[in-house]
Amino acid sequence: NRVFSYLSNPGQLDALSDFLVEEGRRNLPELEQIRLSLEAQERLLKSNTRAFYTPTLGLNAQTGYNIYQGGLESDTQVPPELAAALPEPITGLTYNVAVGFSFPIYQGNSRSAQRQQTTVNLARLKSQQQDLQNQLELRIRANLQNAGASFAEIGLAKRAADAARENLRIAQD
């Protein structure tokens, strides 16, 4: 009965359609998916913009322990001219620490291309979001208008049936 009261009054039908459109926008999974994609693309755009000036810092550390050193016999003598060039055999703990720092100067315009691609993807997603919202609103409003028109036709059909019954009664009298 509550819905019928909205369908019978055009002003209330507009209020109902506004409410249903807002509920549809809030609950449509495709819109939520596009919203999350938009957030991801905006973060990617920030990252691509920061890539122009943000340096990269890397740290690498490695340790090892040599258990066995083979290949050098104890009775073999190394020629004296080569002894200075050859390193001492490693018999204990070894370690290696490396620090790297790189500052982006030029990468063949690839960063600009990535940023432009992200901007295009962002605009495409916004367009898809607006299109989906428009389609949702169109479907909801069209279906409610059809329901309102059908409700009015049902009322007219009932009146016509009552009038036909009355005509039949008069003709029978």
C-alpha positions, 0 to 999 in steps of 0.5 A: 500500500505504501508503494501504491501511494507513491505510484499514484502521486507524480510528486511522490513518484519523483521523490521515490525515484530520487531515493532509489537512484541514490540507493542504487548508486550506493549499492551498485558493485560496479560503481564500487569497483570503478571507485576503487580503480580510480583510487588506485590510478590516482595513487599510481599517478602520484607515484609516476609524478614522484618518479621524476625527483625521488631517488632510489636508495638500496642496501645489500648485506651478505655474510658467508663462512668458507668451510673448505678451500680446495684446488691448492696443494700444499707442496705446490709452489706458486711462482714468486712473480704471481704470488703478489697478484694472487689473493690469500686463501679465504679460510674464515668468515666473509662479509660484503656490504653494499649501498646504492643510490640512484637519482633519476635524471633521464630515462628516455621520456619513459616516465612522462609516457607512464604518467600520461598513460595513467592520466588517460586511464584515470580519465577513462575510468571517470568517464565509465563511472559517469556513464554507469551512473547515468545508465543506472539512473535512466533504468531506475527512472524509466522503470518507475515511470512504467510502473506509475503508468501501469498503476494508472492504467490499472485504475482506469481499467477498474473504472471501465469494468465498473462502468461496463457492469453498470451499463450491463445492469441498466441494459438488463433492467 
